[in-house]
Amino acid sequence: MNTKTAKKEFVDAIREKKRVKVIFYSQEQKRFLVKVCAPIDYGMSAGLDEGSNAASATESGAERLHFWDFEGQPEGQHAGEHKLSLRADQVRGINVLDEFFDPSELVADGQSATGRSYS
């Protein structure tokens, strides 16, 4: 993944509220997956503990891309989970789609999909 180009496309998709198709390596499933998501946030994360693709203690501070997975996790320990947090090196590609998302779909109880409070 061309990191500089991917970051710009990701941030532009957030601003334009466009869905993206993300191709990434799932550490839990040990294979590449393709998902349609809403891009949520980009930046450094320190020791996330939620979700199947979250950072371990040794990966704290890694650049991460945060998504809202419209399908959610179908099975396993994180079934029904919609948050998808990926290290930049897990992402093989991002395609910005001509489909929009409504951020209010992604907010529950005044918190964003990444857990930040907007109230």
C-alpha positions in Angstrom: 0.0 0.0 0.0 1.4 3.4 -0.9 1.1 4.9 2.5 1.1 8.6 1.6 -1.6 8.1 -1.1 -3.7 5.8 1.0 -3.7 8.2 4.0 -4.8 11.1 1.7 -7.6 8.9 0.2 -8.7 7.7 3.6 -8.8 11.2 5.1 -10.6 12.6 2.0 -13.2 9.7 2.3 -13.8 10.7 5.9 -14.4 14.4 4.9 -16.6 13.4 2.0 -18.5 10.8 4.0 -17.8 8.1 1.4 -17.8 4.4 2.0 -14.6 2.5 1.2 -13.7 -1.0 0.2 -10.7 -2.1 2.3 -8.5 -5.1 1.5 -6.6 -6.2 4.6 -4.9 -9.1 6.2 -6.9 -10.5 9.1 -4.6 -11.8 11.8 -7.4 -13.8 13.4 -8.4 -15.5 10.1 -4.9 -15.7 8.7 -6.0 -14.5 5.3 -6.9 -11.4 3.3 -10.4 -10.0 3.6 -12.4 -7.4 1.6 -15.0 -5.3 3.5 -17.1 -2.3 2.8 -16.7 0.2 5.6 -17.1 3.8 6.7 -13.7 5.4 7.4 -13.8 6.8 10.9 -10.3 7.9 12.1 -6.7 7.8 11.3 -3.7 8.1 13.7 -1.6 6.7 16.4 -3.2 4.3 18.9 -1.9 3.3 22.2 -2.7 -0.3 23.2 -6.2 -0.9 22.0 -7.9 -3.9 23.5 -11.2 -4.3 21.6 -11.8 -6.1 18.4 -10.1 -9.0 16.7 -7.7 -6.8 14.8 -6.8 -4.5 17.7 -3.2 -3.8 18.8 -1.4 -5.9 21.3 0.8 -4.4 23.9 3.8 -4.8 21.6 2.0 -2.9 18.8 1.1 0.2 20.9 1.6 3.5 19.2 1.3 2.0 15.6 -0.3 4.0 12.9 -3.9 2.7 12.6 -6.9 3.2 10.4 -10.3 2.9 12.1 -13.4 1.8 10.2 -17.0 1.0 10.9 -17.6 -2.4 9.4 -21.2 -2.4 8.2 -21.4 -6.2 8.2 -19.8 -6.7 11.6 -17.9 -9.7 12.7 -19.9 -12.8 11.7 -18.6 -15.3 14.2 -16.1 -16.0 16.9 -15.2 -14.0 20.0 -16.1 -10.7 18.5 -19.4 -11.6 16.8 -21.5 -8.5 16.1 -18.6 -6.1 16.6 -18.6 -3.3 14.0 -15.4 -1.5 15.0 -12.4 -2.4 12.8 -9.0 -1.0 13.7 -6.1 -1.9 11.4 -2.4 -1.2 11.5 -1.4 0.6 8.3 0.8 -2.4 7.4 -2.2 -4.8 7.4 -4.0 -2.8 4.7 -3.3 -3.9 1.2 -5.6 -1.4 -0.5 -8.4 1.1 -0.1 -10.9 2.0 -2.8 -13.1 5.0 -2.2 -16.7 4.2 -3.4 -19.3 6.5 -4.8 -21.6 5.6 -1.9 -22.1 7.9 1.0 -22.7 7.1 4.7 -24.4 9.1 7.4 -22.2 9.5 10.5 -25.3 9.4 12.7 -25.7 5.8 11.8 -22.3 5.1 13.5 -23.0 7.0 16.7 -24.5 5.4 19.8 -25.0 7.1 23.2 -23.0 10.2 22.2 -19.8 8.3 21.3 -18.2 7.7 18.0 -17.3 4.3 16.6 -13.7 4.9 18.0 -15.1 5.6 21.5 -14.5 9.4 21.4 -17.2 11.4 23.0 -18.8 14.2 21.0 -21.3 15.4 23.6 
